[in-house]
Amino acid sequence: MMAFEFATAHRIRFGWGVFEESGRIASMLGNVAFLVRGKYHPDQDRLRDLLRENQVLFHEFIVDGEPTVDLVKQAVAQAIEGGCNCVIGFGGGSVIDTAKAVSAMLTNPGQLEDYLEVIGAGKTLEVPAAPCLAIPTTAGTGSEVTRNAVLGVPDVAIKVSLRSPLMLPAVALVDPALTRSVPPSITAYTGMDALTQVLEPYVSVRAHVMTDMFCREGLQRVSKALPAAFKDGADQEARKTMAWVSLLGGLALANAGLGAVHGLAAPIGGMFKAPHGAICARLLPLVVRTNLKALRSRQPENPALERYREIAGWLTQRPDGQPEDGVAWLEQMVSQFGIPGLGTYGMTRQDIPVVVERSLRASSMKGNPIPLTSDELTAILEDAL
Ligand code: NAD
C-alpha cells in the first residue's frame, strides 16, 4: 500500500438538527466570536440566540459574493478591533473560506498577499489559526474540512488559495437541514461542484486508499440525490445525501487534489463574475471527455481509464456502463439543470488564450490524471462557451 497523508478538521459533527449544538460548540472555542455569514439565512436569528444562550459575544460580518483579498483584510481588521478569539463561518463556501482566511490572519503576522499560492511571496503560515467553527449552508464545496480558502485577486483577475494544514477548521458542523432554503439553481450549481469534488480526486495523480473510500461513497450516492434535491428542495433524504457528498468531496480534495475542471475554474472565476459551481458544472463533461481521449492515445495503461469506467457505472447506475455513458450522463445533468454556457458570463473566444495560460499555473491542474496540452484546454473552453 502506498504511503499517504490525511488531514481534516479536528472534529466533524454531522446530522439533521445538529445546528442546535452550534452555540455550545462555539463556547468551547472562545468567548468573543467573529461571526461571518451570508446576507440572509432563515436560521440566522436562531444562531444569534444560541450564541447568547452560551455566553458567546459576537461581531457580525456579512459576505455577499465570492471573497476577495481586500474583503478578508477588512474582516481581519474588524475581528482584531472587536477582540475576537474565535471565528464562526455560517454560510456557503464563500463565507466559510472568508472565515478560514480570517482565522489564519488573526494569528499570523504580515501581509495576506505574501502567503497566497501562485502570486504570493512563498511565505507559509507558521502559527495555528484562531479556532474556527465552520457551518455550511450549501451542499457544494466541503470547505468546512479543507485546508484552503479560495480568494479573488481582482488586480490580476485570478482566484488563488491561501493554504495550510494550520487552517483546517477546529469544528465542522454539517446540518443538512440548513440547505433546505437553497433554491433549485444554486442546488444544481453547488451540487455539481460537490460531484466534481468526488470525481476529480478519484482520478487525481495524488489519489490514495483513504481518499478513494470517500470518493467511491460519494460517487455511488450522488447520481440519485442531486436530481432529487434539484426537483424538490424539501426532500430530506436528498438534502442529507448531498450534504454528505459535499463533506466527502472536501475530505477527498483536501488530501488528493483536484484536476483540470478546477484548474480552469480558477482563472475563469477570477476574470468573470460567474458562480464557481456553474463553471465547474459546465466544464465537467468536457474535461472528462478530453481526459479519456488523451489517456487512450498517450497513456493507454493509465489506471485512471478503469476508474472512469467505474465512475460511469455508478453515475448511470448500470454496472456495464462505459466511460462515454458517464460523459453522456453528465451532459444530461448540465442540460436538465439549465447550466448556461460560459459566454453568458461575458467570456469570449478572445479570452481563451489567457485562461489557458493561467490555468496551467493553477494548483488544481497538477492533479489531472494526464497533463493536457494548450490545444486540448483551448478546445474544452471553446465548447464551454
Ligand atoms: P456561495 O457561498 O458563493 O453561495 C452561493 C449563493 O447561495 C449565495 O448567494 C449565498 O447567499 C446563497 N446561499 C448560501 N446558503 C444558502 C441557503 N441555505 N439558502 C439560500 N441561499 C443560500 O457558493 P458555494 O458554491 O457554496 O461557494 C463557492 C465558493 O467556495 C467559491 O469562491 C469557490 O471558489 C469556493 N470553494 C472553496 C473550496 C475550498 O475547499 N475552500 C472548495 C470549493 C469551492
Boltz pocket constraint, residues with backbone or C-beta under 6 A from the ligand:
constraints:
  - pocket:
      binder: B
      contacts: [[A, 38], [A, 39], [A, 40], [A, 41], [A, 63], [A, 65], [A, 66], [A, 67], [A, 91], [A, 92], [A, 93], [A, 94], [A, 95], [A, 97], [A, 137], [A, 138], [A, 140], [A, 141], [A, 142], [A, 143], [A, 146], [A, 147], [A, 148], [A, 149], [A, 150], [A, 159], [A, 178], [A, 179], [A, 180], [A, 181], [A, 182], [A, 183], [A, 186], [A, 190], [A, 193], [A, 269], [A, 276], [A, 277]]
      max_distance: 6.0
